[in-house]
């Protein structure tokens, strides 16, 4: 009987008992997600507050000559300024992403996935905060963008967190690592 339990992985405790390592491991990953999301959100929020206070209505600051500048703009649309008439849709998309991440967090046992989802959550919250609280009004607010590389769209730190989180998710998916910590080979 002990050999059968070893092969199929049946715990020696009652059937309804949860293995000891599952609960703490899951909580640690949720905490990691929340820490990463909070840091991404606060850094984005702080940078936007600084940009609005010091850089808005001022000349751009050259960071690396013409290659990289800090230039405050308000973007009611999405990347590259597309979709200015659809601000409410971008707000709904950001809110949906947040809800999906919060629901997925219940099954989160992978630290890399916690980091990736934390970056997405923090970035989505950062841009959603702008959409809700900045002018011209609730759910129509323009996002504060300020990082202006040459020949590319102006973006902010929330956008960077979202892109980095998305790239990490793609890499984790290619490696076969699932949010629940299992690894599969397809």
Secondary structure, DSSP 8 states (H G I E B T S, - for coil): -HHHHHHHT--SS-TT---HHHHHHHHHHHHHHHHHHHHHHHHHHHHHHHHHHHTTTS--EEEETTTEEEEEEEESSSGGGTTGGGHHHHHHHHHHHHHHHHHHGGG---HHHHHHHHHHHHHHHHHHHHHHHSTT-TTT--EEEEEEETTS-EE-HHHHHHHHHHHHHHHHHHHTB-TTS-B---
